[in-house]
Amino acid sequence: MNRMKLSNIQWQWIRYTIGFGMINIAVLLLLFWMVEGRRILAIVFQNVLGIPLLLVLMFIIMLLGTMLGFMAGKRMKKRLVELEEASMAYERGKFSYRVPDLGTDEIGVVGQRLNNMSSRVEEQIASMQRLSAEKAEWNETLKQAAVTAERQRLARELHDAVSQQLFAISMMTSAVQKTIKQQPQKAAGQMAMIEEMAGIAQSEMRALLLHLRPAHLEGKGLKEGIEDLLQELEQKHDLLIKWSVEPLPQMAKGIEDHLFRIIQEAISNVLRHAKAKTVQLNLAVVQNQIRMKIQDDGIGFSSGQDKHSSYGLRTMYERVNEIGGVLDVFSWPQKGTQIDVKVPLVQLKEEDNT
């Protein structure tokens, strides 16, 4: 529901009240005519200050109808605006928003039900975050199995990406040795291809090395862990990383671990695909909601490309959904990509923390 439609509600009320008044005066005139006959016609058509009485009556009805319709429509519009603001807040993940008391009619009932719904959603998010924290604790006991699975995945990626690229470089180098004397121009083109493939292999290796870091924060707070990660990446890679991480409240361990891994995955994608020179990360808590933005100035991608199904983005979506958050990806070809994450912070009950 947009502002135009809300404004139209007032005009509808004005039309209804004017129409109702016109119908009433028409019915009254019909009744008087049936009783008084032509006498009533003479009365309604007589002049008052040079204006027929019928026109004066119609003007008064239109004026009263406009005033009453405007006032009634304004009151309903104000109540509907409250419902609209609540729906927009829920759409943005702000489930702590509550609709004020809107009365006992149907609109008031809808507002109360929206409040009940948001309370249940908050409870479900709290449950999800509690389960996420429990899962993080279980992961400590399954750490060795996770390490083994990660090694297997990295081995597959090394074989599927870096190993094949190195093999292609080897084959191309052999071809250069045969053509460099007889066809120097062709050999120069082959050397350029070798350089490009080596750059791609290097980017893949950088991204894979990033995944070799510990899967969890290992005793560190989220702010400290992020800053250590970004400082290390800035020293090891030819990438300018800017960050702003505001002081964070205490939160479930599962939320911290997922946010940390989302940052790892996002920067891994930048190293692999973006060809970016700068990455900006902002993390803060605004209105009881964690908000994180990761933006690069790389090559981006067009909306027609199926990037949402890629392994990295799919993993990030799964992690954000697991903690009750929302993830949005915006990208512009040759201008970069932006990842926005919003996670509501729900006050856990005492039994949830035990």
Secondary structure, DSSP 8 states (H G I E B T S, - for coil): --HHHHHHHHHHHHHHHHHHHHHHHHHHHHHHHHHHTHHHHHHHTSEETTEEHHHHHHHHHHHHHHHHHHHHHHHHHHHHHHHHHHHHHHHTT-TT-------SSHHHHHHHHHHHHHHHHHHHHHHHHHHHHHHHHHHHHTHHHHHHHHHHHHHHHIIIIIIHHHHHHHHHHHHHHHHTTT-HHHHHHHHHHHHHHHHHHHHHHHHHHHHTS-SS-TT--HHHHHHHHHHHHHHHSS-EEEEEE-------HHHHHHHHHHHHHHHHHIIIII--SEEEEEEEE-SSEEEEEEEE-S----TTS--TTSHHHHHHHHHHHHTT-EEEEEEETTTEEEEEEEEE-----HHHH-
